[in-house]
Amino acid sequence: MLVCEPKPVIDNNNENQQEDKTNSSNYITSAQLSAYMTSVINIQNEKILIIDCGLPLRYNERRIKESFLLNINDKLSRKRLMSRGLKNFLNENQLNRLNQSEIIILYDDSIHPSSTSCSNSTITKDISSSIKCILNELKQYDSNKTIYILQSSFEEFYQHYPTFCYISSTNSISNNDNTSSILTTDIDSYTMSEVLPGLYLGNAYDAQNINLLKENNIKSIINISKSIPCYYKNETLFDYYQLPCNDSGQENILQYFDKTFEYIKDKLFLNENILIHCQGGISRSPSFTIGYLMKYHSKTFDQAYSFVKEKRQIINPNLGFLTQLTRYEQMITSTMQ
């Protein structure tokens, strides 16, 4: 038998205070999942669908092969899913895979209840809000689907069965000695990066280095900080645009996106090179650069993040910024429908 006996799912804390309509679900261990993946030639043709309910940053760098991300890690996203339903929330490819599948496996970054033997313990608050919500929506969409929840976290599965996981090329590079030395070096010495022709991503040192700015023909500087000076503002050498943001997961950067991205678009249209910077060019400024690519270059969050990461390997937006970027992706998608 593949998994433990079915365990009823009970949710007494639904965010819409509605009765949980999930019927039942099973747990599957890492060993059982790996054995099943070993036995199939092509997961996509074997009517099995693996859904990653975890964090976008980790998914972008490491995930179970053939899985797709369903990111509803914030309350707003979960409410949107519940109001729209899977049919109007998933993209066409994801929906086709869901319709063709008979078995669905959900996993995230949490460790769920486990024991040395199968038990009929209830799945209640022991699973994440994301899996709980997706589980309910799957049952409402098609109650005939067989659904399993991976007991272990993704990291535990990855440690034991790395051959069944996708690892991004940029993440693989980050494990070698050269990149490790980059990540441990002084951030100020990490040269500013050209993400797109004319669009540069850098740090406070770059914004102060007048020779560097002139060499790269910088005309406009976007300063994303509350404390870093606009060094040459009184000399009218550059057009400054300052956003008073701290590198905090609680900072609302979403409110600045549209106006800032329009500013970037207009400057690039006029062939004016731009430097976007914060203190280290790691969290705040990369987040805005990723958002710009999503808005005006039709990239998904994953594509935009990978693109910027390739250009500047040290980027590492905080979790709050990542959540707002994935929310922004959903906002862009909804306006296109």
Protein Blocks (a to p, Z undefined) as FASTA:
>chain_A
ZZdcddddddfkbfklpacfbfbdcdddfklmmmmmmmpmblklnopacddfbdfklmmm
occehiacdddfbfklmmmmmmnommlmpcfklmmmmmmpmbdcdddfbdcdddfbdcfb
dcfklpcfklmmmmmmmmmmommbccdddfbafklmmmmmmmlpccdfklmmmmmmklmm
mmmmcfklmccddfbghiacddfklmmmmmlmmmnopabdcdddfkbccfklmnomaccd
dddddddfkbcfklmmmmmmmmmmmmmmnopacddddfkommmmmmmmmmmmmmmnopaf
klmmmmmmmmmmmbccdfklmmmmmmmmmmmmmmmZZ
